[in-house]
Amino acid sequence: MMLDHTTDTRWRSMKDLFRRFLVRRDGATAIEFAVLSLPFFLIVIASIETFIAFSAEQLLANATETMARKIRTGEITYKLGKAGTDKTPAQFRKLFCDEIALLMTCSANELETPDKLYIDVRTFAKFTDIPKTIPYSGTDLNINDFKFAPGGSKSINIVRAYYRWDIVTDLVRPFLSNIRSADGSRQNYLMVASVVIQNEAY
């Protein structure tokens, strides 16, 4: 009889404990926070990263306009025999990198061998000859025709800048990236800035 009473008492105690566990709400907030915190922080990080990327894209556009204006006014020339204004491709890249240094860094190797920043400056006989599309090669950027060769006085030129922006958040990288290497090892957000100019009569 004692055994049955003990068993019954333990069963009631377990039922009361389980009932109290269901009724109590002390840890509900902590559990809800644990469940919702991961997607919340991912959204916050993705928003911050999108904002920074947008700011960097504006910086790239401003730098492209600044460098294009220097070409248009003759402050920067190419192979015209002017010691003060003639620039090599590496010198032009260095000046461009200085313009975007606030959010984008150019390594020493970047000046000679582009890895993130790609610049294309060319002259054309007429405006209709200027390319209107981004030179893609499959899913990656085709840089085979890129060069630094602006024309002289009154020439028509295009100044294009491309930057491979690294996406930090792994989970949002597939959604934000719009350019991929052929083997898929690199996924980046490609920033594009383009300015068409006709040089002044300098």
N, C-alpha and C positions, 0 to 999 in steps of 0.2 A: 504494500500500500504506500509506504514511504517512497519507494522508487517511482511509482506512478505520479505521486504528488510533486516530486523533484523534477521529473521530466516535464510535467505540465507547467511548472513554474518557469523553467528555463525556456520553454516554447513561448510562453506569454512574454517573457522578458525580451526575447529576440524579436517578437512581433511588435512590441512597444518601441524597441530600438529602431526597427525598420520604419515604423510609422513616424517616429520623431525625425528620422533622416529625411523622409519625404516632405514633411511639413516645414522643417527648418529651411530658411533661405539665406543664411549667413554667408555661404560661399558661392551663391549664385552669380554675384557680380564678378567675382574672380574667374569663375569658369567661363562666363560669357566673354569677358575681356580676353582670356586665353584663346578662345575660339575665333574671335573677331579681330584680334590684334594683327595677325599675320597679313590678311588681305588689306586691312586698313593701312598698315605701314608700307605695304607694297604700292598702294595707290599714292600715298604721300611721296614716296621715293620717286615713283614714275613721274609724278607731277613736277617735282623739283628738277628732275633730270630733263624733262621736256622744256621747262622754263629756261634752264641753263643752255640747252641746245639751241633754243630760239634766239637767245641773246647772242650766242656765238655766231649764229647764222647772220644776224644783223651786223655783227662786227665784221664778218667776212665781206658782206655787201658794201659796207662803208669803206673797208680797205681797198676793195676792187675799184670803187669810184674814185678814191683818192689817188691810186696809182695810175688809173686811166687819165685822170686830169693832168697828172705830171707828164704823161706821154703826149697828151694833146697840146700842152703849152710848150713842149720842147725842153722841159726841165729834166726829162729822161729821154735819151736818144739811144740809137743802136747803130754802130758802125758808120757814123757820119763824120768821123775824124774830129769830134769835139771832146777835148780832154776833160772838160768839167762836167759834161752831161752824158757822155757815152757810158753805158753800163753793160756788163757781161750778164748772162743768164743767172749766174750765182749771185752777183751783186744785186740784181733786181729781186731775186728771191729773198735775199737778206733784208732788203728794204720792206718787202711785203710782210715778212715774218715779224718785223718790228711793229708793223701796224696792227697785227692780230695777237701780239704777245700777252695781252690782258687775259685771254681765255684759252688761247691755243699756243702750244709750244712747238718750236722747230729745233730739232737736235742738230748737232754739227753735221751729221751725215745727211740730214734732210736737205741741206743747201746744195749738195752735189747729187744725191740720189733720192728723189722724191719717194716718200712712203705714205704720207698723209696729205700733204699739200701739193696739189698739181696746178700748174699755171700754164695757160696757153695764150700767147700774144702773137697775133698775125695780122698782116696787111692784105687788103683785097682791092681789086681794081674798081669794083662797084658794090653798092650795098646789097644787091640781089645775090651776090656770091657768098655772102656771110652765112655760115651754117646756122640752122635754126633748131637743131635737136642736140640732146646730150649724147656724146659718142659712147654708147654702150657696146660691150662685146659679150653677148650672152647676158649674164647677171652682173658683170663687173665693168669697170670703166676702161675704155680703150684709149690709152695715152700715146699710141704709136705716132700720131701726127702732131702731138703737142710740141711747141717750140716757143722761143722768145725771139721774135723777129719783127718788131714794129717798123712801120714805114717812116718816112721823113715828113717834110712840110706838106700840108694839105692832103696827106694820105688817109685812107679809110682803114680803121683798125678795129679789132675786137680784142677785148681783154676778158678772159674767162678764168675763174678760180674755182677749184673743187677741193673739198676737204673731207677726209674720212674721219667722221666723229665716232669715237669709241663709246659704246653704250655700256654703262656700268652694271645695270640691273639685269641679271641673267634671265629672269622670267619674262621680262618685257622686250628683250633683245629681238626675238623673232618677229615681234609686232612692229617695232620701231625701225628696224633695219630695212633699207631699200637697196642695198648693194652687197653682193657676196662674192668672195673669191671663187675661182673655178672649182677648187676642192672643198669649198664650204668651211674652211678653217677660219675665215675672217668674215664677220658680219658687222657692217657699219651703217651709220646714217650718213648719206652723202649730201653735203651742203654744196649748193651751186650759186655762183654769182657771176653775172655777165654784163658787160658794158660795151656798147658800140660807140665809137668816136670818129670824128674827122679832125685831123690835126690842124692847128692854126698855121698861118703863114709866118713861120719863124725863120 
